[in-house]
Amino acid sequence: MKKKSWEFVSTSDLDETEQAVLSQLKIDGRMSSVDIARKIGVTEATVRRKMARLLEDPGISIQAVVRPLRSEEGIAALVGLDVMREHMADVAERLSTYSYVDSVYVTTGPFDLMITISMPSTASLYDFLSRELTEIPGIKDSESYMIARAFKHAGRVYQEDEPGEEGD
């Protein structure tokens, strides 16, 4: 196998080749098994076998990921939430049902939960923060951060001159 040039994927039950395959797929989920094999220095048959095993794991999926701020319309934000401990799971589960909430994480540090959201406008973000969040029992406070530009998202690094970057 070639020298490692992939990033670590936090799955301790995977072997080195499976880690390498996943790292390539994180960069481009449409990458062919031939291209992956060439990049990581194994045969295409090995990549196909490893991919089949990986996709049997319910914790691993290949899906389309939309870059925050891929056009001049809409906004993306990170929101940190201070949540009463006894409501943590309920709040996380409820937030997970919103279509514009992209991710929900239980975290350490000053916030109990962190969410990433994509909204059509700052007015919709304001409505979410001032109206919808206040209706969810257990949320004590929130702090929001609008995303101005994505340099890397879901494993993919974005170049400044990529289509859709203008105005980000």
C-alpha positions in Angstrom: 0.0 0.0 0.0 1.2 3.5 -0.8 2.2 6.0 1.9 -0.9 7.2 3.8 -2.3 10.4 2.4 -5.8 10.2 3.7 -7.3 11.6 6.9 -8.3 9.5 9.8 -11.9 8.2 9.9 -13.0 7.5 13.5 -14.0 3.9 13.2 -11.7 1.7 15.2 -13.2 -1.5 13.9 -12.1 -0.8 10.3 -8.8 -2.0 8.9 -6.3 0.4 7.2 -7.7 -0.2 3.7 -11.3 0.4 4.8 -10.2 3.6 6.4 -8.5 4.7 3.2 -11.6 3.8 1.1 -13.8 5.8 3.4 -11.5 8.8 3.4 -11.6 8.8 -0.4 -15.4 8.5 -0.5 -15.7 11.4 2.0 -13.9 13.6 -0.5 -16.0 12.4 -3.5 -18.8 9.9 -2.9 -19.0 9.3 -6.7 -15.4 8.3 -7.0 -15.1 5.0 -8.9 -13.5 1.9 -7.4 -10.8 2.1 -10.1 -9.9 5.7 -9.0 -9.9 4.8 -5.3 -7.7 1.7 -5.9 -5.2 3.9 -7.8 -5.1 6.6 -5.1 -4.6 4.2 -2.2 -2.5 1.6 -4.0 -4.6 -1.5 -3.9 -6.5 -3.5 -6.5 -9.9 -2.6 -7.8 -11.2 -6.0 -6.5 -10.0 -5.1 -3.0 -11.8 -1.8 -3.1 -15.0 -3.4 -4.3 -14.8 -6.0 -1.6 -14.1 -3.4 1.1 -16.9 -1.1 -0.1 -19.4 -4.0 0.0 -18.4 -4.7 3.6 -18.5 -1.0 4.5 -22.0 -0.5 3.1 -23.4 -3.4 5.1 -22.6 -1.3 8.2 -25.7 0.7 9.2 -23.5 3.4 10.6 -21.9 4.1 7.1 -23.8 5.6 4.2 -22.9 7.3 0.9 -25.2 10.3 0.2 -25.3 13.7 -1.5 -24.0 16.5 0.8 -24.8 20.0 -0.1 -22.2 22.6 0.7 -23.4 25.4 2.9 -23.8 28.6 0.9 -23.5 26.9 -2.5 -25.2 29.9 -4.0 -25.9 33.5 -3.2 -29.3 32.6 -1.8 -29.9 31.3 1.7 -27.8 31.2 4.8 -26.2 28.6 6.9 -25.6 28.8 10.7 -24.2 27.0 13.7 -26.3 27.3 16.8 -25.1 26.3 20.3 -27.9 25.4 22.8 -27.9 25.4 26.6 -30.3 22.6 27.5 -31.6 21.3 30.8 -30.0 17.9 31.3 -33.3 16.0 31.7 -34.5 17.3 28.3 -31.4 16.7 26.3 -32.6 13.6 24.3 -36.0 15.1 23.7 -34.6 18.4 22.4 -32.1 16.6 20.2 -34.8 14.3 18.8 -37.2 17.1 18.1 -34.5 19.3 16.4 -33.7 16.2 14.2 -37.1 16.3 12.7 -36.7 19.8 11.2 -35.8 19.6 7.5 -33.6 22.7 7.6 -31.6 21.3 10.6 -28.6 19.5 8.9 -26.9 18.2 12.0 -27.6 17.7 15.7 -24.7 17.0 18.1 -24.4 16.5 21.9 -21.2 18.3 22.7 -18.8 19.1 25.5 -17.9 22.7 26.4 -20.2 25.7 26.8 -23.1 24.2 24.8 -25.0 21.0 25.5 -26.1 20.7 21.8 -24.8 22.2 18.6 -26.8 22.2 15.4 -26.1 23.2 11.9 -28.9 24.7 9.8 -29.6 25.9 6.3 -32.3 28.5 5.9 -33.6 30.6 3.0 -33.0 33.9 4.7 -31.9 35.8 7.8 -35.6 36.4 8.5 -36.3 32.7 8.6 -33.3 32.2 10.9 -34.6 34.9 13.2 -38.1 33.2 13.2 -36.5 29.9 14.1 -34.4 31.4 16.9 -37.0 33.7 18.4 -40.1 31.6 17.9 -39.5 27.9 17.2 -36.7 27.4 19.7 -38.6 29.1 22.4 -41.4 26.5 22.0 -39.2 23.6 22.7 -39.2 22.6 26.4 -35.8 22.4 28.0 -33.9 24.9 26.0 -32.5 27.6 28.3 -30.5 29.7 25.8 -28.9 29.7 22.4 -26.1 31.4 20.6 -25.9 31.5 16.8 -23.2 32.0 14.3 -23.9 32.6 10.6 -21.5 30.8 8.3 -19.8 33.3 5.9 -17.9 30.9 3.7 -17.2 27.1 3.6 -13.6 26.2 3.1 -14.2 22.5 3.9 -17.4 20.6 4.5 -18.1 16.9 5.0 -14.5 16.1 4.0 -14.3 18.1 0.8 -12.1 21.1 0.5 -13.5 24.0 -1.6 -11.4 26.2 -3.8 -12.2 29.9 -3.9 -13.0 29.9 -7.6 -15.5 27.0 -7.5 -18.9 27.8 -9.0 -21.3 29.2 -6.5 -18.6 30.7 -4.3 -19.2 34.2 -5.4 -20.7 36.2 -2.6 -20.0 33.6 0.1 
